[in-house]
C-alpha cells in the first residue's frame, strides 16, 4: 500500500515505488490471508516495472517474456465496491497528495500477506480462485524452428510481419482496388458484376474469337472475380454446359477455378459469352515472366568483337535472348506444379487443350493453369459420338504441349520448340542440365502407341519432390508464425478500441462528466500511464514493449498492481490489472447497452 512515507511514483524509475503486492481478497474484503505453500510461483512480480530504455531485442527473445516482463496470472476477481474505494481502505490527503492505505483492522493481515513476494505469490498459486493463464493472453514469441529462417531486422519485426511480406500484400491489395478512370468507359455493370476494370488489351483466341479480360466485383458478396469475355460468341449447343459443370467442380491449388458462365448484351455490342474465374491479383503470365526480351547480357561475354563469327555461336545467342538461363531447381519447381495441376485435370476426365505460356499465370511462387474450359466451349462438337475418346486424345496432346513448354523454359526461348529447332534445342539441354530433365522432355515429346500418363513422370522427378515439399512446409511454418503475431495484434487492437471509446468521451446519457468519474477516471489515468510516460528529464518515453506488456496484463486481468498518478500529481491510485479490466468491461458494457 502507499503510505505517507512512500515516495511519489516516478514512471521512469523501477525502484521508485515500494512493495505493493498483496492479495486482492485482503484489499477488498478483509478476508483471511491465504496460506503459504511450496507450490511453484505462477503469479507476477510485485508491481509494474518499466522496461529498460534502449533495450534491443535479440534473435529469439520474446518482447513479452523477457526479464522486464514477468509471468502473468489472470484472476477472476470480484468487482470493486461502487464507491470507488475498496472496503477497509483509508485515504488521507497530505500536502495535497492523496494516499491510500488499509485501516488498522486489516493492516496486520496486509503485512502478513506481504512479508515476501515469493510467499504471497505462492499463496496465490495455491488459491482455489486462481485461474491459470490462457494461451491467448500471452504471445510466446517466435517458434524455435523458424528463428533461423528469419532475417535479422529491427525490433518492430518482433511484433509485425516482415516488410517484404507486408509490401507484397499491400501491392496485391492496391491492384485489387484499382478502378477504371476512363471517362468514356461504359463498363459500369454487367449481369451480377460491377466496377469492371480491364486487365489486358483485347486478344484473339486462336485467331478466330476476340477476347478481353476484366476484374469485376460481385454485387451481392463484394468478392472480386476475373471475367473472360468472348466477343460476339454464341453457344451453338447447350450440351457443352455439361463440360462447364465439370470444370466448375474442379478445385486444385494449381488451377484457377471456373465459377460460372453466362451470356450478355451489356457490353453494348452483339451477344458475348462471359466466363467467371477466381481472381489472383499481382499475377503475370509465364510468357511475360520468362519469355520477355531483356537488355541483360545473361552473364554471357561475347568473344567475337566483329561481325564474323561461327554459325553455331549465332544460334546460341538467338536461343537465349530473354535473360540468363534458369536454375534447374526453378525449372523442376515449375514442372512439379504444372504436373500436379495437369494430373487433377486429367483425373477429372478433362483436358487442358491450351497449355501455352499465355494461359499459365504465376503469383509469387505459385503456378496455375488459367482460362480453362474455353476451348471446350468454343470447339464443342455436338455431333461427337465418343466424347471419352476425344478427351483421351486431348490429354495426350496436353503432355506433348507440356514437353514443349519445359523445353522452351530450359532454352529460355519459345522459338526453340519449332520442329526444325527441337534437335538442336535438346542438344543444348543436354549440355546445360541433368539427364533427368532431358529424359523428361524426351518422354513428353515422344508420341508412341502406348498411352502416356502424367503420373509416369514421378520417377524422373524423384527426390526433388521432397525438396519442394520441404520448401512448402517451411513456408507454412513462417506464415503460421506471422499469423500468431497478427492474432495477438488483433486481440490488443480490441483492447485499444474499448479504451478509445471510453476515454475522453464528451458526453454520455446527458452526463458531460461521465468519462471523468467513477471507473472511467481510473481508465483515463491508465491511458496516461500507457501512452504518456516521460523520463526523469521530461522527455517522452516511447517504449513499444511497455505498451504491449501493460495491454497483455490488462487483458489477462492479473493481480499485479500498478501506480496511477493524476496529471496534477495530486492523487495516486494503486490498483490491480484485474480491477482495471473490470472497470473496462463495465464501462464498455454500459456503452453498448445504449446502442
VENSUL-V575158 format. One record per run of one state. SS is the DSSP state (hx for helix, st for strand, lp for the rest). FROM is the first residue (numbers start at 1). LEN is the number of residues. Records with the same first field share a line. If there is no record, write none. Layout:
SS=FROM-LEN + FROM-LEN
This chain:
lp=1-13 + 17-7 + 30-17 + 48-26 + 76-13 + 95-2 + 103-1 + 114-3 + 126-4 + 131-4 + 138-6 + 148-7 + 159-4 + 177-12 + 191-2 + 199-4 + 206-3 + 219-5 + 231-7 + 250-2 + 253-2 + 256-2 + 265-7 + 279-5 + 291-20 + 320-8 + 348-9 + 364-2 + 370-4 + 379-8 + 412-2 + 418-4 + 433-2 + 446-8 + 462-2 + 503-5 + 509-2 + 512-2 + 517-2 + 532-2 + 535-5 + 541-3 + 557-1 + 559-2 + 566-5 + 593-3
hx=14-3 + 24-6 + 104-10 + 117-9 + 135-3 + 144-4 + 155-4 + 163-14 + 238-12 + 286-5 + 311-9 + 328-20 + 357-3 + 374-5 + 387-25 + 414-4 + 422-11 + 435-11 + 454-8 + 464-39 + 514-3 + 519-13 + 544-13 + 577-16
st=47-1 + 74-2 + 89-6 + 97-6 + 130-1 + 189-2 + 193-6 + 203-3 + 209-10 + 224-7 + 252-1 + 255-1 + 258-7 + 272-7 + 284-2 + 360-4 + 366-4 + 508-1 + 511-1 + 534-1 + 540-1 + 558-1 + 561-5 + 571-6
